[in-house]
Amino acid sequence: MRKIVIAISIIILFTACGTHKARFEGTPFEKHSSIETTGFTYEKLDSLTNFLKNNLETTGMLILQNGKIIYEYGDIKEVSYVASCRKSILSILYGKYVENGSIDLQQTIGDIGIDEKDGLSAKEKEATVKDIITARSGVFHIPANGGYDKKNILKRGSVKHGEYFVYNNWDFNVAGYIFENKTGNTIYEEIEEQLAIPLGFQDWNIKNQKKKHNKRKSQYPAYHIYLSTRDMAKIGQLMLNKGVWNEKQIISGKWIKKITTAYTPVDTVNKRYGRSKSSPYQFSYGYMWWVADNFRHNPVFEGTYSATGYGGQFITVIPKLNMVIVHKTKLGILNYLGLKYDVGDQQYWQLIYDYIETQKE
């Protein structure tokens, strides 16, 4: 009976959203009239299409160069779950309020009033907002949703805040609560005001956004976000533009640099996930963005960073190529019943390397 209830809950989660029509007309990207100057060939792009069709569960993919579409695949209009890309999006939204003083990164969660029904210790409440948004809170509490890294979670109270990196959704969900507490707005209202309207999202409707609550585990819900591939690409292009859109500074360039600069070094990330130094794709961690440290030692990828979500959700920015890549799959109940219809991180990074590495600066 319990399995049936879980299955029904999952169905509701993945069918309740993406049903409302776009609220705004939006502004589409231009397309390259010719790819001759992009470094790509039509043969290479055809090969990419065949590979996606025959090998991966990709539902949408966009490649932008110089702000224009080089390549698109699948239904780029479909609104679906972005998984942990939500964290990178929230990181962007934080910038405005950190810089105007509404959010103090050094304030402790205890001072803010963060607590749980089973209680947080005085030591745990010493974690700062900065610790929360860099996954270093030292609060190893179970989150309302998944994403509890049991392998790397330590005994509660065993480390001081800021000292130990572990990717735990409790931190990220609390980051959402803090943001809403300090701004007086929901995350979804801020996405609309800071991103959807100024960037001209084409498929945005705030009614498609749903939080996930489970107060038996934690009182802080997960702020799930549902976007289309082409609207995600606008977020990537804004990042590449250092916060500028239509000659207007939408997000602080200083903040974008901060959140996409390594904070947790690659050696720590490798240790946490059991990766060797010889691994072809290695990343450090910034402020809810993954930062490429070693991408097959190819200098083309220096400075690359990415929002990454379970199952194949990515917003990847490659500054040296003036390029944005967005990749989507449509997660559903089959994934959560053990039937994998997703794209793993290593599959994605290999795909990027195989089809992008021939490009030159």
Buried (B, 14 or more C-beta within 10 A) or exposed (E): EEEEEEEEBBEEBBEEBBEBEBBBEBEEBEEBEEBEEBBBEEEBBEEBBEBBEEEBBBBBBBBBBBBBBBBBBBBBEBBBBBBBBBBBBBBBBBBBBBEEEEBBBEBBBBEBEBEBEEEBEEBBBBBBBBBBBBBBBBBBBBBBBEBBBEEBBEEBBEBEBBEBBBBBBBBBBBBBBBBBEBBEBBBBBBBBEBBBBBBBBBBBBEEBBBBBBBEEBBBBBBBBBBBBBBBBBBBBBBBBBBBBBEEEEBBBEEBBEBBBBBBBBBEBBBEBEEBEEEBEBBBBBBBBBBBBBBBBEBEBBBBBBBBBBBBBBBBBBBBBBBBBBBBBBBBBBEBBEEEEBBBEBEBBBBBBBEBBEEBEE
